Amino acid sequence: MTEGNFVDYIKIHAESGKGGRGSMHLHREKYIDKGGPDGGDGGRGGHVIVRGNTNMWTLYSLKFKKHFRAEHGSDGSKQRSTGSDGKDVYIDVPLGTIIRDGETQEILFEITKENTEQQLLPGGKGGRGNWHFKSSTNQTPRYAQPGVEGQEGWFQLELKVLADVGLVGFPNAGKSTLLSVLTSAKPKIADYAFTTLKPNLGIVEYRDFQTFVMADIPGIIEGAAEGKGLGHRFLRHIERNSTLLFLIPADSDDIKTEYGILLNELKKHNPELLDKDRLLAISKSDMLDDELKEEIQQDLPKGIKTLFISSVAQQGMMELKDTLWKMLNT
């Protein structure tokens, strides 16, 4: 999906370099008419390499450059001189990027660590010069190998946002507001569904100058795992989070049912998501008095810790940070 500068899906075409030709040169110098073969090898073609870059947050830079071609290797020359290798081409991507084969959709590799380099396409090997083929029965071979052709293909790049905590909830649950209060992020906030059309990242400052990263994933709707609403594009961003913070507003008709729907959508998308640590926060709790909180607590989902918070009234923020920090570091 794309909104503004946030791009998390792109297709590119890449082509590695062809290997240089081997040389068929025969050695000649003054007083030496037949010095034998001395043709050098061709240089290898340039590789196409994908590299992790921590300064990038989206695939936006690839939106305007979708074709990558590495240099060809140079041909070999006399005196067994090997041709120079073709220059490699690097494709920088943000951490969390998955590279798939454009035709088969097979996952080739993932980039999750800084400065990780993965070879997408190898350059063609350089051909061997004629001096390799000299033998007792063929003293002056007049042939050499051509360089090996490079490879090319279309590839699909998908970004899964890397964050410690992922916010999960229906549209208008208050996720963007919570992120704006806990971090310096400035997500778009308004009172209508799908205000957030892109994942927003923010750094939560904790005690003693410690921090963790929180991501506001756009709202899930029932059927999202089948692609309804904004579908798979959002659900995949949750896969990288180690802890999931479910956010359901206090004025919800049925908190337990909403939580069950959200959990079911995650399960249908990827059952492994249920193995992650989960915390439930009831937002907009400044509307509740103690009696209403007790009444709601009687019908909350079992097996998950629950907190009452209010982003607007700044209620429960420190307790929420403490709980999340403990979950992330247990």
C-alpha positions in Angstrom: 0.0 0.0 0.0 1.1 3.6 -0.5 0.2 6.8 1.2 2.5 9.8 0.7 6.0 8.6 1.2 5.1 5.3 2.8 5.6 2.5 0.3 5.7 -1.1 1.6 5.3 -3.0 -1.7 7.2 -2.7 -5.0 8.3 -4.7 -8.0 11.7 -4.3 -9.5 13.7 -5.7 -12.4 17.3 -6.7 -11.9 20.0 -7.9 -14.3 23.5 -9.0 -13.4 26.5 -8.4 -15.6 27.9 -10.7 -18.3 31.3 -12.2 -17.9 34.1 -10.9 -20.1 35.6 -12.9 -22.9 38.8 -14.8 -22.6 41.7 -13.6 -24.9 43.1 -15.6 -27.8 46.3 -13.7 -27.8 49.6 -15.3 -28.9 52.8 -13.9 -27.4 54.9 -11.9 -29.8 58.0 -9.8 -29.2 61.3 -9.1 -30.9 63.3 -12.2 -31.8 60.4 -14.4 -30.6 58.0 -15.2 -33.4 56.0 -17.9 -31.7 55.9 -17.4 -28.0 52.8 -19.4 -27.4 49.4 -18.5 -26.0 49.2 -15.8 -23.3 45.6 -14.7 -23.5 44.1 -13.7 -20.1 40.7 -14.5 -18.6 37.7 -12.3 -18.8 36.5 -10.5 -15.6 33.3 -11.6 -13.9 30.1 -9.7 -14.4 28.8 -7.5 -11.6 26.5 -9.0 -9.0 23.1 -7.5 -7.9 23.1 -7.3 -4.1 20.4 -6.3 -1.7 21.6 -4.4 1.4 19.9 -3.5 4.7 19.9 0.2 5.5 18.8 1.4 8.9 18.4 5.0 7.6 15.5 3.8 5.4 11.9 3.3 6.7 10.0 2.5 3.5 10.6 1.3 -0.1 9.8 4.8 -1.4 13.2 5.3 -3.0 12.5 2.3 -5.3 9.3 3.8 -6.5 11.1 5.9 -9.1 14.0 3.5 -9.9 12.7 0.0 -10.6 15.4 -1.3 -13.0 18.9 -2.3 -11.8 21.7 -3.4 -14.1 25.2 -4.4 -13.1 28.2 -3.8 -15.3 29.6 -6.4 -17.6 33.1 -7.8 -17.0 35.9 -6.7 -19.2 37.6 -9.0 -21.7 41.0 -10.6 -21.0 44.1 -9.3 -22.8 47.7 -10.3 -23.6 50.3 -11.4 -21.1 47.7 -13.3 -19.2 46.0 -10.1 -18.0 42.6 -10.7 -16.5 39.8 -8.3 -17.4 38.4 -6.2 -14.6 35.3 -7.4 -12.9 32.0 -5.6 -13.6 30.9 -3.2 -10.9 28.3 -4.6 -8.5 25.0 -2.8 -8.1 23.5 -2.4 -4.6 19.8 -2.1 -3.8 19.3 -0.6 -0.4 16.2 -1.6 1.5 14.8 -0.9 5.0 15.1 -3.7 7.7 12.1 -6.0 7.6 12.1 -6.3 3.8 11.2 -9.7 2.2 12.3 -10.4 -1.3 10.2 -12.8 -3.4 10.6 -14.2 -6.9 8.3 -12.1 -9.1 6.9 -15.2 -10.9 6.7 -18.0 -8.4 6.2 -15.7 -5.3 8.8 -17.9 -3.5 10.5 -16.1 -0.6 14.2 -15.8 -1.5 15.4 -14.1 1.6 14.7 -11.5 4.2 16.7 -8.5 5.4 16.4 -8.0 9.1 19.8 -6.9 10.3 21.9 -3.7 9.7 24.4 -3.9 6.8 23.2 -7.4 5.8 24.1 -8.1 2.2 22.3 -10.8 0.1 23.2 -11.6 -3.4 20.1 -11.4 -5.5 21.7 -12.3 -8.9 25.3 -13.5 -9.4 27.3 -12.0 -12.2 28.4 -14.3 -15.1 31.8 -15.9 -14.9 34.5 -14.6 -17.1 35.7 -16.8 -19.9 39.1 -18.5 -19.7 41.9 -17.3 -22.0 43.7 -19.5 -24.5 46.8 -20.1 -22.3 44.6 -22.4 -20.2 44.2 -24.7 -23.2 47.9 -25.2 -24.1 48.9 -28.9 -24.1 51.6 -31.1 -25.4 49.5 -31.8 -28.5 48.2 -28.2 -29.0 51.0 -25.7 -28.4 49.2 -22.7 -29.8 45.4 -23.0 -29.1 43.6 -20.3 -31.0 40.4 -20.3 -29.0 39.2 -19.0 -25.6 35.9 -19.2 -23.7 33.2 -16.5 -24.1 31.9 -15.0 -20.9 28.9 -16.5 -19.1 25.7 -14.5 -19.6 24.3 -12.6 -16.6 20.9 -13.4 -15.1 17.8 -11.2 -15.0 14.3 -11.3 -13.5 11.5 -9.5 -11.8 11.4 -9.5 -8.0 8.8 -8.4 -5.4 9.8 -6.5 -2.3 7.5 -6.4 0.7 8.2 -4.4 3.9 7.1 -5.7 7.3 7.5 -2.9 9.8 10.0 -3.8 12.6 8.7 -2.7 16.0 8.7 -4.1 19.6 5.0 -3.4 20.2 2.2 -3.5 17.6 -1.1 -1.8 18.2 -4.1 -4.0 17.2 -7.7 -2.8 17.0 -10.7 -1.8 14.9 -10.7 1.6 13.2 -11.3 4.4 15.6 -10.1 2.4 18.6 -7.8 5.3 19.6 -4.5 3.7 18.4 -3.2 6.9 16.7 -4.1 9.0 19.7 -2.3 6.6 22.0 0.8 6.6 19.8 0.9 10.4 19.7 0.7 10.6 23.5 3.3 7.9 24.2 5.8 9.0 21.5 6.7 12.0 19.4 5.0 10.5 16.4 2.4 12.7 14.7 -0.1 10.3 13.0 -3.2 11.6 11.3 -6.1 11.6 13.8 -9.8 12.1 13.0 -13.2 10.6 14.0 -13.8 8.3 11.0 -12.8 4.8 9.9 -9.4 4.2 8.3 -7.9 7.6 9.3 -4.6 5.7 9.4 -3.7 4.4 5.9 -0.1 3.5 6.7 1.7 2.1 9.7 3.2 4.8 12.0 6.3 4.2 14.1 7.1 6.0 17.3 9.8 5.6 20.0 8.4 5.3 23.5 10.7 6.9 26.1 10.9 4.8 29.3 12.7 5.2 32.6 16.5 5.7 32.8 16.6 6.8 29.1 15.5 3.4 27.9 13.3 3.2 24.8 11.2 0.8 22.8 9.4 1.1 19.4 5.7 1.0 19.0 3.8 0.7 15.7 0.3 1.9 15.0 -1.0 -0.7 12.5 -4.1 0.6 10.6 -7.4 -0.7 11.9 -8.5 -4.3 11.3 -12.0 -5.1 10.2 -13.8 -8.5 10.3 -12.7 -10.4 7.2 -9.3 -8.6 6.9 -7.5 -12.0 6.7 -9.5 -12.7 3.5 -8.4 -9.3 2.1 -11.5 -7.3 3.1 -11.0 -3.6 3.9 -7.3 -2.9 3.8 -6.6 -6.6 4.3 -3.3 -8.5 4.1 -1.1 -5.4 3.5 -1.7 -4.3 7.2 -1.8 -7.7 8.8 1.7 -8.6 7.6 3.2 -5.7 9.6 2.1 -7.3 12.8 4.2 -10.4 12.2 7.4 -8.6 13.2 6.2 -7.3 16.6 7.2 -9.3 19.7 4.2 -8.0 21.7 0.7 -7.1 20.6 -1.3 -4.4 22.4 -5.0 -4.8 21.7 -6.9 -1.6 22.0 -10.7 -1.6 22.5 -12.7 1.5 23.5 -14.7 1.6 26.7 -17.9 2.5 24.8 -17.7 -0.7 22.7 -20.9 -2.8 22.6 -19.1 -6.0 23.5 -15.4 -5.9 24.4 -15.1 -9.7 24.6 -16.6 -10.2 21.2 -14.5 -7.5 19.6 -11.3 -9.0 21.1 -12.4 -12.5 19.8 -12.9 -11.1 16.3 -9.5 -9.4 16.3 -7.8 -12.6 17.6 -9.6 -14.7 15.0 -8.4 -12.4 12.1 -4.8 -12.7 13.3 -5.2 -16.5 13.6 -6.6 -16.8 10.0 -3.8 -14.6 8.7 -1.0 -16.4 10.5 -1.6 -18.8 13.5 1.9 -18.1 14.8 0.7 -14.6 15.8 -1.2 -16.1 18.7 2.2 -17.2 20.2 3.1 -13.5 20.8 2.6 -11.8 24.1 -0.7 -10.0 24.3 -2.0 -7.1 26.4 -5.5 -5.6 26.3 -6.0 -1.9 27.0 -9.5 -0.4 27.3 -9.2 3.1 25.8 -11.4 6.1 26.5 -11.7 5.0 30.1 -12.0 8.6 31.4 -15.7 8.1 30.6 -16.0 5.4 33.3 -16.4 5.7 37.0 -15.3 2.9 39.4 -18.7 1.2 39.3 -18.7 1.0 35.5 -15.1 -0.3 35.5 -16.1 -3.1 37.9 -19.1 -4.0 35.7 -17.0 -4.2 32.6 -14.3 -6.3 34.4 -16.9 -9.0 35.0 -17.2 -9.6 31.2 -13.6 -9.2 30.0 -11.9 -11.9 28.0 -10.0 -14.5 30.1 -6.3 -15.3 29.9 -5.1 -11.8 29.0 -4.0 -8.9 31.3 -6.2 -5.9 31.0 -5.6 -2.2 31.7 -7.9 0.8 31.7 -6.3 3.8 30.0 -7.2 7.2 28.6 -4.9 8.8 26.1 -6.7 12.2 26.2 -6.8 12.3 30.0 -3.3 10.8 30.3 -4.7 8.1 32.6 -2.8 4.8 33.0 0.1 5.8 30.7 2.9 5.0 33.1 1.3 1.7 34.1 1.0 0.8 30.5 4.6 1.6 29.8 5.7 -0.4 32.9 3.6 -3.4 31.8 4.9 -3.3 28.2 8.5 -3.0 29.3 8.2 -6.0 31.6 6.6 -8.0 28.8 9.4 -7.1 26.3 12.2 -7.9 28.7 10.9 -11.1 30.4 
